[in-house]
Amino acid sequence: MGSADDRVDRIRAEWQLERPDLDTSPVALIGRLHRLAAHLTQRLCDVYAEFGLAEGEFDVLAALRRAGPPYERVAGELATVTMVTTGGLTKRIDRLESAGLVRRRRSTADGRERMVRLTAAGRRLIDEAFAAHVENERRLLAVLDAADRRDLERILRRWLSEFE
């Protein structure tokens, strides 16, 4: 799997020399998770780029597709399910609308709300991009056997629940 002496080990060794009074064992996990997240994000974004999408644009299209027919959500709900601010979401939607992948309209239930809906072109693109995304994730996880993946999922679920 990994090197016996990786970059995180070297960082910890340097801190051990400078601050032997501190237990740097948390760095072993958090440092590796932080580095791994950066690598994973880059590899995920590489696939999104193959479809002409940035990470946030993929996220918006995926959230609309997951909504089911008619593949539409209130803009405020999109901000929640994509974990971005409404300002950041507006920029994403503007780009997607310019590309013909989504369209906006006023809500019939509440004229103050804006609805965002996938276009047919947007649905075709996200279906293709999501299939490639899942295959990419499968490749990224291939280094772990099935038992390790199950254990890691269980551990991460428990840990994440402390924050969410």
ZIRA-V792306 format. One record per backbone hydrogen bond with DSSP energy under -1.0 kcal/mol. NH is the residue of the N-H (numbers start at 1). CO is the residue of the C=O. Records with the same first field share a line. If there is no record, write none. Layout:
BEGIN
NH=CO + CO
END
This chain:
BEGIN
10=6
11=7
12=8
13=9
14=10
15=11
16=12
17=13
18=14
19=15
22=19
27=24
30=26
31=27
33=29
34=30
35=31
36=32
37=33
38=34
39=35
40=36
41=37
42=38
43=39
44=40
45=41
46=42
47=43
48=44
49=45
50=46
51=48
52=49
53=48
58=54
59=55
60=56
61=57
62=58
63=59
64=60
65=61
66=62
68=65
71=68
73=116
75=114
78=74
79=75
80=76
81=77
82=78
84=79
89=85
90=86
91=87
92=88
93=89
94=90
95=91
96=92
97=93
98=94
99=95
100=97
101=96
103=117
105=115
107=113
113=110
115=105
116=73
117=103
118=71
119=101
123=119
124=120
125=121
126=122
127=123
128=124
129=125
130=126
131=127
132=128
133=129
134=130
135=131
136=132
137=133
138=134
139=135
140=136
141=137
144=141
149=145
150=146
151=147
152=148
153=149
154=150
155=151
156=152
157=153
158=154
159=155
160=156
161=157
162=159
163=160
164=160
END
